[in-house]
Amino acid sequence: MKIKLLLITIISLFANSLFANEYHVSKKGNDRNKGSLEHPFYTIARASEYALPGDVITVHEGVYREWVNPLRGGESDEKSNQ
């Protein structure tokens, strides 16, 4: 039973990583770029416009002076009843 649970967990984590996107932000980037490592965004806010729950935003070295209010906070799109 423990092995079955472990396999399900591993498969679930692997499946999630297959569909996750990674966006890059760099002071050498441009917000008209696609956010890849080779063509990063310039602002964290721009990356947050594209990111969905499960995606990764890599912020490269630099000073970023901006206020970010992500459209999606990384949790379910459904509102909590709490």
N, CA, C and O atoms as a CHARMM CRD file, in Angstrom:
* protein
*
  328
    1    1 MET  N      0.81800  -1.19800   0.00000 PROA 1      0.00000
    2    1 MET  CA     0.00000   0.00000   0.00000 PROA 1      0.00000
    3    1 MET  C      0.86300   1.26400   0.00000 PROA 1      0.00000
    4    1 MET  O      0.56400   2.23000  -0.70100 PROA 1      0.00000
    5    2 LYS  N      1.94400   1.24200   0.80200 PROA 2      0.00000
    6    2 LYS  CA     2.82500   2.40400   0.86300 PROA 2      0.00000
    7    2 LYS  C      3.50500   2.64100  -0.47900 PROA 2      0.00000
    8    2 LYS  O      3.69900   3.78600  -0.88800 PROA 2      0.00000
    9    3 ILE  N      3.86200   1.57100  -1.15600 PROA 3      0.00000
   10    3 ILE  CA     4.51800   1.70500  -2.46500 PROA 3      0.00000
   11    3 ILE  C      3.54500   2.30000  -3.47200 PROA 3      0.00000
   12    3 ILE  O      3.92300   3.14900  -4.27900 PROA 3      0.00000
   13    4 LYS  N      2.30700   1.86200  -3.42700 PROA 4      0.00000
   14    4 LYS  CA     1.29000   2.38900  -4.34100 PROA 4      0.00000
   15    4 LYS  C      1.09300   3.88800  -4.11500 PROA 4      0.00000
   16    4 LYS  O      1.00900   4.65000  -5.07800 PROA 4      0.00000
   17    5 LEU  N      1.02000   4.31600  -2.85800 PROA 5      0.00000
   18    5 LEU  CA     0.86000   5.72800  -2.52800 PROA 5      0.00000
   19    5 LEU  C      2.07800   6.53400  -2.99000 PROA 5      0.00000
   20    5 LEU  O      1.93600   7.64200  -3.50700 PROA 5      0.00000
   21    6 LEU  N      3.25800   5.97700  -2.80200 PROA 6      0.00000
   22    6 LEU  CA     4.48600   6.63600  -3.23400 PROA 6      0.00000
   23    6 LEU  C      4.50600   6.79700  -4.75900 PROA 6      0.00000
   24    6 LEU  O      4.87300   7.85900  -5.26100 PROA 6      0.00000
   25    7 LEU  N      4.12200   5.77000  -5.48400 PROA 7      0.00000
   26    7 LEU  CA     4.08200   5.85000  -6.95100 PROA 7      0.00000
   27    7 LEU  C      3.07300   6.89600  -7.42800 PROA 7      0.00000
   28    7 LEU  O      3.35000   7.64300  -8.36700 PROA 7      0.00000
   29    8 ILE  N      1.92200   6.95100  -6.79400 PROA 8      0.00000
   30    8 ILE  CA     0.91000   7.94200  -7.16600 PROA 8      0.00000
   31    8 ILE  C      1.43500   9.34800  -6.91400 PROA 8      0.00000
   32    8 ILE  O      1.21400  10.24300  -7.73100 PROA 8      0.00000
   33    9 THR  N      2.12200   9.55700  -5.80400 PROA 9      0.00000
   34    9 THR  CA     2.69100  10.86800  -5.48000 PROA 9      0.00000
   35    9 THR  C      3.74400  11.26400  -6.50700 PROA 9      0.00000
   36    9 THR  O      3.74900  12.39900  -6.98400 PROA 9      0.00000
   37   10 ILE  N      4.62700  10.34500  -6.84600 PROA 10     0.00000
   38   10 ILE  CA     5.68800  10.63100  -7.82600 PROA 10     0.00000
   39   10 ILE  C      5.09100  10.94500  -9.18400 PROA 10     0.00000
   40   10 ILE  O      5.51100  11.90200  -9.83400 PROA 10     0.00000
   41   11 ILE  N      4.12900  10.16400  -9.62100 PROA 11     0.00000
   42   11 ILE  CA     3.48900  10.40500 -10.91900 PROA 11     0.00000
   43   11 ILE  C      2.77400  11.74600 -10.92600 PROA 11     0.00000
   44   11 ILE  O      2.83600  12.47700 -11.91500 PROA 11     0.00000
   45   12 SER  N      2.10000  12.07300  -9.84000 PROA 12     0.00000
   46   12 SER  CA     1.40000  13.35200  -9.74400 PROA 12     0.00000
   47   12 SER  C      2.36800  14.52500  -9.83500 PROA 12     0.00000
   48   12 SER  O      2.11000  15.48300 -10.56400 PROA 12     0.00000
   49   13 LEU  N      3.47400  14.46200  -9.10800 PROA 13     0.00000
   50   13 LEU  CA     4.46500  15.53500  -9.15800 PROA 13     0.00000
   51   13 LEU  C      5.07600  15.65500 -10.54400 PROA 13     0.00000
   52   13 LEU  O      5.29100  16.76300 -11.03500 PROA 13     0.00000
   53   14 PHE  N      5.35700  14.52600 -11.17700 PROA 14     0.00000
   54   14 PHE  CA     5.93900  14.53800 -12.51400 PROA 14     0.00000
   55   14 PHE  C      4.94900  15.11100 -13.52700 PROA 14     0.00000
   56   14 PHE  O      5.33800  15.88900 -14.39800 PROA 14     0.00000
   57   15 ALA  N      3.67700  14.73400 -13.42200 PROA 15     0.00000
   58   15 ALA  CA     2.66100  15.23700 -14.34900 PROA 15     0.00000
   59   15 ALA  C      2.49900  16.73700 -14.21300 PROA 15     0.00000
   60   15 ALA  O      2.35900  17.43300 -15.21900 PROA 15     0.00000
   61   16 ASN  N      2.51400  17.25900 -12.97600 PROA 16     0.00000
   62   16 ASN  CA     2.39000  18.69700 -12.77500 PROA 16     0.00000
   63   16 ASN  C      3.55800  19.44600 -13.39600 PROA 16     0.00000
   64   16 ASN  O      3.37400  20.53100 -13.94700 PROA 16     0.00000
   65   17 SER  N      4.75000  18.88400 -13.31400 PROA 17     0.00000
   66   17 SER  CA     5.91300  19.56800 -13.87600 PROA 17     0.00000
   67   17 SER  C      5.88800  19.55700 -15.39900 PROA 17     0.00000
   68   17 SER  O      6.51100  20.41000 -16.03000 PROA 17     0.00000
   69   18 LEU  N      5.18400  18.61400 -15.99600 PROA 18     0.00000
   70   18 LEU  CA     5.08700  18.57900 -17.45900 PROA 18     0.00000
   71   18 LEU  C      4.28100  19.74600 -18.00700 PROA 18     0.00000
   72   18 LEU  O      4.52600  20.20400 -19.12300 PROA 18     0.00000
   73   19 PHE  N      3.32600  20.22600 -17.23100 PROA 19     0.00000
   74   19 PHE  CA     2.43300  21.26800 -17.70200 PROA 19     0.00000
   75   19 PHE  C      2.76300  22.64700 -17.14400 PROA 19     0.00000
   76   19 PHE  O      2.13300  23.63400 -17.52200 PROA 19     0.00000
   77   20 ALA  N      3.73900  22.72500 -16.25400 PROA 20     0.00000
   78   20 ALA  CA     4.12200  24.00800 -15.67200 PROA 20     0.00000
   79   20 ALA  C      5.02400  24.77800 -16.63400 PROA 20     0.00000
   80   20 ALA  O      5.83300  24.18400 -17.34700 PROA 20     0.00000
   81   21 ASN  N      4.88200  26.08100 -16.64800 PROA 21     0.00000
   82   21 ASN  CA     5.75000  26.94800 -17.44300 PROA 21     0.00000
   83   21 ASN  C      6.73100  27.64800 -16.52400 PROA 21     0.00000
   84   21 ASN  O      6.45800  27.84300 -15.34000 PROA 21     0.00000
   85   22 GLU  N      7.86900  28.02400 -17.07300 PROA 22     0.00000
   86   22 GLU  CA     8.82800  28.82000 -16.31900 PROA 22     0.00000
   87   22 GLU  C      9.04400  30.12300 -17.06100 PROA 22     0.00000
   88   22 GLU  O      9.34500  30.13000 -18.25500 PROA 22     0.00000
   89   23 TYR  N      8.89000  31.21900 -16.34900 PROA 23     0.00000
   90   23 TYR  CA     9.09300  32.54600 -16.91100 PROA 23     0.00000
   91   23 TYR  C     10.30900  33.17900 -16.24100 PROA 23     0.00000
   92   23 TYR  O     10.55500  32.97600 -15.05200 PROA 23     0.00000
   93   24 HSD  N     11.06200  33.94500 -17.02100 PROA 24     0.00000
   94   24 HSD  CA    12.26800  34.59800 -16.52000 PROA 24     0.00000
   95   24 HSD  C     12.10800  36.11000 -16.56900 PROA 24     0.00000
   96   24 HSD  O     11.49600  36.66300 -17.48300 PROA 24     0.00000
   97   25 VAL  N     12.68300  36.76800 -15.54900 PROA 25     0.00000
   98   25 VAL  CA    12.67400  38.22700 -15.45700 PROA 25     0.00000
   99   25 VAL  C     14.12100  38.66500 -15.28100 PROA 25     0.00000
  100   25 VAL  O     14.84800  38.11200 -14.45700 PROA 25     0.00000
  101   26 SER  N     14.53100  39.65300 -16.05300 PROA 26     0.00000
  102   26 SER  CA    15.90000  40.15000 -15.97600 PROA 26     0.00000
  103   26 SER  C     15.91800  41.64600 -16.24900 PROA 26     0.00000
  104   26 SER  O     15.10100  42.16100 -17.01200 PROA 26     0.00000
  105   27 LYS  N     16.86300  42.33500 -15.61500 PROA 27     0.00000
  106   27 LYS  CA    17.02100  43.77200 -15.87000 PROA 27     0.00000
  107   27 LYS  C     17.49900  44.01800 -17.30300 PROA 27     0.00000
  108   27 LYS  O     17.46700  45.15500 -17.77500 PROA 27     0.00000
  109   28 LYS  N     17.93500  42.98000 -17.99200 PROA 28     0.00000
  110   28 LYS  CA    18.33800  43.08700 -19.40100 PROA 28     0.00000
  111   28 LYS  C     17.19700  42.67600 -20.33100 PROA 28     0.00000
  112   28 LYS  O     17.37600  42.64500 -21.54900 PROA 28     0.00000
  113   29 GLY  N     16.03100  42.36100 -19.77400 PROA 29     0.00000
  114   29 GLY  CA    14.90300  41.88300 -20.56400 PROA 29     0.00000
  115   29 GLY  C     14.05500  43.00100 -21.13700 PROA 29     0.00000
  116   29 GLY  O     14.42400  44.17400 -21.09200 PROA 29     0.00000
  117   30 ASN  N     12.90500  42.61000 -21.68000 PROA 30     0.00000
  118   30 ASN  CA    11.95700  43.53000 -22.28300 PROA 30     0.00000
  119   30 ASN  C     10.56600  42.93600 -22.06900 PROA 30     0.00000
  120   30 ASN  O     10.36900  41.73900 -22.28000 PROA 30     0.00000
  121   31 ASP  N      9.61700  43.74100 -21.66200 PROA 31     0.00000
  122   31 ASP  CA     8.27000  43.22600 -21.40600 PROA 31     0.00000
  123   31 ASP  C      7.54200  42.79500 -22.67300 PROA 31     0.00000
  124   31 ASP  O      6.45700  42.22000 -22.59100 PROA 31     0.00000
  125   32 ARG  N      8.11200  43.05800 -23.82800 PROA 32     0.00000
  126   32 ARG  CA     7.52800  42.55500 -25.07700 PROA 32     0.00000
  127   32 ARG  C      8.07300  41.16700 -25.43000 PROA 32     0.00000
  128   32 ARG  O      7.61500  40.54500 -26.38900 PROA 32     0.00000
  129   33 ASN  N      9.04500  40.68500 -24.66000 PROA 33     0.00000
  130   33 ASN  CA     9.59800  39.34100 -24.87800 PROA 33     0.00000
  131   33 ASN  C      8.60800  38.28300 -24.42800 PROA 33     0.00000
  132   33 ASN  O      7.54300  38.59100 -23.89300 PROA 33     0.00000
  133   34 LYS  N      8.98200  37.02200 -24.65700 PROA 34     0.00000
  134   34 LYS  CA     8.09400  35.91900 -24.29000 PROA 34     0.00000
  135   34 LYS  C      8.37700  35.33500 -22.90800 PROA 34     0.00000
  136   34 LYS  O      7.68600  34.41200 -22.47800 PROA 34     0.00000
  137   35 GLY  N      9.38900  35.86300 -22.20300 PROA 35     0.00000
  138   35 GLY  CA     9.65900  35.42600 -20.84100 PROA 35     0.00000
  139   35 GLY  C     10.52400  34.19100 -20.72400 PROA 35     0.00000
  140   35 GLY  O     10.61400  33.60100 -19.64800 PROA 35     0.00000
  141   36 SER  N     11.16400  33.78600 -21.81300 PROA 36     0.00000
  142   36 SER  CA    12.04300  32.62000 -21.76700 PROA 36     0.00000
  143   36 SER  C     13.40200  33.02000 -21.19300 PROA 36     0.00000
  144   36 SER  O     13.65600  34.20100 -20.96000 PROA 36     0.00000
  145   37 LEU  N     14.26600  32.04300 -20.96900 PROA 37     0.00000
  146   37 LEU  CA    15.60600  32.32600 -20.46000 PROA 37     0.00000
  147   37 LEU  C     16.37300  33.20400 -21.45400 PROA 37     0.00000
  148   37 LEU  O     17.09800  34.11500 -21.05400 PROA 37     0.00000
  149   38 GLU  N     16.21000  32.93000 -22.72500 PROA 38     0.00000
  150   38 GLU  CA    16.89700  33.69000 -23.75900 PROA 38     0.00000
  151   38 GLU  C     16.26100  35.06300 -24.01000 PROA 38     0.00000
  152   38 GLU  O     16.94600  36.00100 -24.41700 PROA 38     0.00000
  153   39 HSD  N     14.96900  35.17400 -23.76900 PROA 39     0.00000
  154   39 HSD  CA    14.21300  36.41200 -24.01500 PROA 39     0.00000
  155   39 HSD  C     13.33800  36.72800 -22.79400 PROA 39     0.00000
  156   39 HSD  O     12.11800  36.57900 -22.85000 PROA 39     0.00000
  157   40 PRO  N     13.96600  37.16500 -21.68700 PROA 40     0.00000
  158   40 PRO  CA    13.21500  37.37900 -20.43600 PROA 40     0.00000
  159   40 PRO  C     12.37000  38.64400 -20.44800 PROA 40     0.00000
  160   40 PRO  O     12.57400  39.55100 -21.25500 PROA 40     0.00000
  161   41 PHE  N     11.40700  38.67100 -19.51700 PROA 41     0.00000
  162   41 PHE  CA    10.64800  39.88900 -19.27400 PROA 41     0.00000
  163   41 PHE  C     11.52800  40.87500 -18.51100 PROA 41     0.00000
  164   41 PHE  O     12.55200  40.49600 -17.94200 PROA 41     0.00000
  165   42 TYR  N     11.12500  42.13100 -18.50400 PROA 42     0.00000
  166   42 TYR  CA    11.84700  43.16600 -17.75800 PROA 42     0.00000
  167   42 TYR  C     11.28300  43.34900 -16.35100 PROA 42     0.00000
  168   42 TYR  O     12.01800  43.70200 -15.42900 PROA 42     0.00000
  169   43 THR  N      9.97900  43.10900 -16.18100 PROA 43     0.00000
  170   43 THR  CA     9.34800  43.33700 -14.87500 PROA 43     0.00000
  171   43 THR  C      8.70200  42.05400 -14.33500 PROA 43     0.00000
  172   43 THR  O      8.24900  41.19000 -15.08500 PROA 43     0.00000
  173   44 ILE  N      8.68200  41.97600 -13.01500 PROA 44     0.00000
  174   44 ILE  CA     8.02500  40.85700 -12.34000 PROA 44     0.00000
  175   44 ILE  C      6.51800  40.92700 -12.59600 PROA 44     0.00000
  176   44 ILE  O      5.86100  39.89700 -12.74800 PROA 44     0.00000
  177   45 ALA  N      5.98100  42.13100 -12.64000 PROA 45     0.00000
  178   45 ALA  CA     4.54500  42.30600 -12.88200 PROA 45     0.00000
  179   45 ALA  C      4.13500  41.70200 -14.21900 PROA 45     0.00000
  180   45 ALA  O      3.07400  41.08600 -14.32400 PROA 45     0.00000
  181   46 ARG  N      4.97000  41.87500 -15.24200 PROA 46     0.00000
  182   46 ARG  CA     4.64500  41.32000 -16.56000 PROA 46     0.00000
  183   46 ARG  C      4.62100  39.79300 -16.50200 PROA 46     0.00000
  184   46 ARG  O      3.73400  39.15900 -17.07400 PROA 46     0.00000
  185   47 ALA  N      5.59900  39.20900 -15.81000 PROA 47     0.00000
  186   47 ALA  CA     5.62500  37.75200 -15.67000 PROA 47     0.00000
  187   47 ALA  C      4.39500  37.25700 -14.92000 PROA 47     0.00000
  188   47 ALA  O      3.84300  36.20700 -15.24800 PROA 47     0.00000
  189   48 SER  N      3.96800  38.01300 -13.91400 PROA 48     0.00000
  190   48 SER  CA     2.80300  37.59200 -13.13200 PROA 48     0.00000
  191   48 SER  C      1.51400  37.62900 -13.95300 PROA 48     0.00000
  192   48 SER  O      0.55300  36.93600 -13.62000 PROA 48     0.00000
  193   49 GLU  N      1.48100  38.41700 -15.00600 PROA 49     0.00000
  194   49 GLU  CA     0.30500  38.44700 -15.88900 PROA 49     0.00000
  195   49 GLU  C      0.15300  37.13300 -16.65400 PROA 49     0.00000
  196   49 GLU  O     -0.96300  36.72800 -16.97900 PROA 49     0.00000
  197   50 TYR  N      1.25800  36.47800 -16.93600 PROA 50     0.00000
  198   50 TYR  CA     1.24800  35.22900 -17.70500 PROA 50     0.00000
  199   50 TYR  C      1.16800  33.99100 -16.82400 PROA 50     0.00000
  200   50 TYR  O      0.60000  32.97800 -17.23200 PROA 50     0.00000
  201   51 ALA  N      1.72900  34.05900 -15.62200 PROA 51     0.00000
  202   51 ALA  CA     1.85500  32.88200 -14.76500 PROA 51     0.00000
  203   51 ALA  C      0.51300  32.37500 -14.26600 PROA 51     0.00000
  204   51 ALA  O     -0.37600  33.14500 -13.90300 PROA 51     0.00000
  205   52 LEU  N      0.39800  31.06300 -14.25900 PROA 52     0.00000
  206   52 LEU  CA    -0.76400  30.36500 -13.71500 PROA 52     0.00000
  207   52 LEU  C     -0.31500  29.58900 -12.48200 PROA 52     0.00000
  208   52 LEU  O      0.88400  29.37600 -12.30100 PROA 52     0.00000
  209   53 PRO  N     -1.24600  29.15900 -11.62900 PROA 53     0.00000
  210   53 PRO  CA    -0.84100  28.34900 -10.48200 PROA 53     0.00000
  211   53 PRO  C     -0.00200  27.15500 -10.92900 PROA 53     0.00000
  212   53 PRO  O     -0.37400  26.43300 -11.85400 PROA 53     0.00000
  213   54 GLY  N      1.12500  26.95800 -10.26500 PROA 54     0.00000
  214   54 GLY  CA     2.04000  25.87300 -10.61400 PROA 54     0.00000
  215   54 GLY  C      3.21200  26.32000 -11.46900 PROA 54     0.00000
  216   54 GLY  O      4.22300  25.62200 -11.54500 PROA 54     0.00000
  217   55 ASP  N      3.09300  27.47300 -12.11400 PROA 55     0.00000
  218   55 ASP  CA     4.19200  27.99700 -12.92900 PROA 55     0.00000
  219   55 ASP  C      5.27500  28.58100 -12.03300 PROA 55     0.00000
  220   55 ASP  O      5.03600  28.87600 -10.86200 PROA 55     0.00000
  221   56 VAL  N      6.45700  28.74200 -12.59200 PROA 56     0.00000
  222   56 VAL  CA     7.60000  29.27300 -11.85000 PROA 56     0.00000
  223   56 VAL  C      8.05900  30.56600 -12.50500 PROA 56     0.00000
  224   56 VAL  O      8.19500  30.63700 -13.72700 PROA 56     0.00000
  225   57 ILE  N      8.29900  31.58500 -11.69000 PROA 57     0.00000
  226   57 ILE  CA     8.88500  32.83400 -12.17700 PROA 57     0.00000
  227   57 ILE  C     10.27300  32.93500 -11.56200 PROA 57     0.00000
  228   57 ILE  O     10.41200  33.00600 -10.34100 PROA 57     0.00000
  229   58 THR  N     11.30400  32.94100 -12.41000 PROA 58     0.00000
  230   58 THR  CA    12.68000  33.07700 -11.95500 PROA 58     0.00000
  231   58 THR  C     13.09800  34.52500 -12.13600 PROA 58     0.00000
  232   58 THR  O     13.12800  35.03800 -13.25500 PROA 58     0.00000
  233   59 VAL  N     13.42000  35.18300 -11.02500 PROA 59     0.00000
  234   59 VAL  CA    13.82800  36.58500 -11.04800 PROA 59     0.00000
  235   59 VAL  C     15.35000  36.61600 -10.93600 PROA 59     0.00000
  236   59 VAL  O     15.92200  36.22100  -9.92000 PROA 59     0.00000
  237   60 HSD  N     15.98600  37.08800 -11.99100 PROA 60     0.00000
  238   60 HSD  CA    17.44200  37.11800 -12.03000 PROA 60     0.00000
  239   60 HSD  C     17.98000  38.34100 -11.28700 PROA 60     0.00000
  240   60 HSD  O     17.23600  39.26100 -10.94800 PROA 60     0.00000
  241   61 GLU  N     19.26700  38.32600 -11.04800 PROA 61     0.00000
  242   61 GLU  CA    19.93300  39.35200 -10.25500 PROA 61     0.00000
  243   61 GLU  C     19.58500  40.76700 -10.70300 PROA 61     0.00000
  244   61 GLU  O     19.49800  41.05400 -11.89700 PROA 61     0.00000
  245   62 GLY  N     19.39000  41.63800  -9.72900 PROA 62     0.00000
  246   62 GLY  CA    19.08900  43.03300 -10.01100 PROA 62     0.00000
  247   62 GLY  C     18.20000  43.62300  -8.93900 PROA 62     0.00000
  248   62 GLY  O     17.71800  42.91600  -8.05400 PROA 62     0.00000
  249   63 VAL  N     17.98900  44.90900  -9.02500 PROA 63     0.00000
  250   63 VAL  CA    17.09400  45.60800  -8.09400 PROA 63     0.00000
  251   63 VAL  C     15.80100  45.89000  -8.84800 PROA 63     0.00000
  252   63 VAL  O     15.80600  46.53100  -9.89800 PROA 63     0.00000
  253   64 TYR  N     14.70100  45.40400  -8.29800 PROA 64     0.00000
  254   64 TYR  CA    13.38800  45.57500  -8.92200 PROA 64     0.00000
  255   64 TYR  C     12.53500  46.40700  -7.97700 PROA 64     0.00000
  256   64 TYR  O     12.17600  45.94200  -6.89500 PROA 64     0.00000
  257   65 ARG  N     12.21600  47.60200  -8.36400 PROA 65     0.00000
  258   65 ARG  CA    11.39900  48.48500  -7.53500 PROA 65     0.00000
  259   65 ARG  C     10.01900  48.59900  -8.18200 PROA 65     0.00000
  260   65 ARG  O      9.74600  49.49600  -8.97900 PROA 65     0.00000
  261   66 GLU  N      9.17200  47.66200  -7.80600 PROA 66     0.00000
  262   66 GLU  CA     7.82700  47.63200  -8.37000 PROA 66     0.00000
  263   66 GLU  C      6.88100  46.98200  -7.37900 PROA 66     0.00000
  264   66 GLU  O      7.29300  46.21800  -6.50700 PROA 66     0.00000
  265   67 TRP  N      5.62900  47.29300  -7.52900 PROA 67     0.00000
  266   67 TRP  CA     4.57900  46.69500  -6.73700 PROA 67     0.00000
  267   67 TRP  C      3.88900  45.67000  -7.61700 PROA 67     0.00000
  268   67 TRP  O      3.49300  45.98000  -8.74100 PROA 67     0.00000
  269   68 VAL  N      3.74100  44.45600  -7.11700 PROA 68     0.00000
  270   68 VAL  CA     3.15000  43.37500  -7.91300 PROA 68     0.00000
  271   68 VAL  C      1.88400  42.88500  -7.22900 PROA 68     0.00000
  272   68 VAL  O      1.88900  42.57500  -6.03800 PROA 68     0.00000
  273   69 ASN  N      0.80300  42.81800  -7.99200 PROA 69     0.00000
  274   69 ASN  CA    -0.45700  42.27100  -7.52000 PROA 69     0.00000
  275   69 ASN  C     -0.86500  41.17500  -8.50900 PROA 69     0.00000
  276   69 ASN  O     -1.57600  41.44700  -9.47700 PROA 69     0.00000
  277   70 PRO  N     -0.41500  39.93200  -8.26800 PROA 70     0.00000
  278   70 PRO  CA    -0.68600  38.85400  -9.22800 PROA 70     0.00000
  279   70 PRO  C     -2.17700  38.63700  -9.46700 PROA 70     0.00000
  280   70 PRO  O     -2.98700  38.70900  -8.54200 PROA 70     0.00000
  281   71 LEU  N     -2.51900  38.37200 -10.71500 PROA 71     0.00000
  282   71 LEU  CA    -3.91200  38.08100 -11.05300 PROA 71     0.00000
  283   71 LEU  C     -4.36600  36.78500 -10.40300 PROA 71     0.00000
  284   71 LEU  O     -5.51300  36.65300  -9.97600 PROA 71     0.00000
  285   72 ARG  N     -3.43900  35.82600 -10.33700 PROA 72     0.00000
  286   72 ARG  CA    -3.73000  34.52000  -9.75100 PROA 72     0.00000
  287   72 ARG  C     -2.69800  34.27700  -8.65500 PROA 72     0.00000
  288   72 ARG  O     -1.49700  34.24800  -8.92500 PROA 72     0.00000
  289   73 GLY  N     -3.15800  34.10400  -7.43700 PROA 73     0.00000
  290   73 GLY  CA    -2.26100  33.99700  -6.30500 PROA 73     0.00000
  291   73 GLY  C     -1.64500  32.62500  -6.08200 PROA 73     0.00000
  292   73 GLY  O     -0.95100  32.42800  -5.08500 PROA 73     0.00000
  293   74 GLY  N     -1.87600  31.66900  -6.97800 PROA 74     0.00000
  294   74 GLY  CA    -1.26300  30.37600  -6.83100 PROA 74     0.00000
  295   74 GLY  C     -2.16200  29.33900  -6.19500 PROA 74     0.00000
  296   74 GLY  O     -1.73100  28.21500  -5.93600 PROA 74     0.00000
  297   75 GLU  N     -3.40300  29.70300  -5.94000 PROA 75     0.00000
  298   75 GLU  CA    -4.34300  28.75800  -5.36600 PROA 75     0.00000
  299   75 GLU  C     -5.49000  28.55300  -6.34300 PROA 75     0.00000
  300   75 GLU  O     -5.46600  29.08100  -7.45500 PROA 75     0.00000
  301   76 SER  N     -6.46100  27.81200  -5.94100 PROA 76     0.00000
  302   76 SER  CA    -7.60600  27.49300  -6.78200 PROA 76     0.00000
  303   76 SER  C     -8.30200  28.76800  -7.27100 PROA 76     0.00000
  304   76 SER  O     -8.31500  29.78600  -6.57900 PROA 76     0.00000
  305   77 ASP  N     -8.87300  28.69400  -8.46600 PROA 77     0.00000
  306   77 ASP  CA    -9.65500  29.81000  -8.99300 PROA 77     0.00000
  307   77 ASP  C    -10.97300  29.96700  -8.24900 PROA 77     0.00000
  308   77 ASP  O    -11.60200  31.02400  -8.29300 PROA 77     0.00000
  309   78 GLU  N    -11.38600  28.89400  -7.55900 PROA 78     0.00000
  310   78 GLU  CA   -12.63800  28.93300  -6.81400 PROA 78     0.00000
  311   78 GLU  C    -12.43800  29.69800  -5.50800 PROA 78     0.00000
  312   78 GLU  O    -11.38900  29.59800  -4.87200 PROA 78     0.00000
  313   79 LYS  N    -13.44800  30.45500  -5.12300 PROA 79     0.00000
  314   79 LYS  CA   -13.36900  31.20900  -3.87100 PROA 79     0.00000
  315   79 LYS  C    -13.60200  30.27900  -2.69700 PROA 79     0.00000
  316   79 LYS  O    -14.40200  29.34600  -2.76500 PROA 79     0.00000
  317   80 SER  N    -12.89200  30.55100  -1.63200 PROA 80     0.00000
  318   80 SER  CA   -13.03900  29.76600  -0.41600 PROA 80     0.00000
  319   80 SER  C    -14.31700  30.15500   0.30800 PROA 80     0.00000
  320   80 SER  O    -14.71600  31.31900   0.27300 PROA 80     0.00000
  321   81 ASN  N    -14.96200  29.20500   0.96000 PROA 81     0.00000
  322   81 ASN  CA   -16.18100  29.46800   1.71600 PROA 81     0.00000
  323   81 ASN  C    -15.87800  29.75800   3.18700 PROA 81     0.00000
  324   81 ASN  O    -16.79400  29.78600   4.00900 PROA 81     0.00000
  325   82 GLN  N    -14.63100  29.97100   3.52100 PROA 82     0.00000
  326   82 GLN  CA   -14.26300  30.20100   4.92400 PROA 82     0.00000
  327   82 GLN  C    -14.46800  31.62200   5.32000 PROA 82     0.00000
  328   82 GLN  O    -14.20700  31.98700   6.46600 PROA 82     0.00000
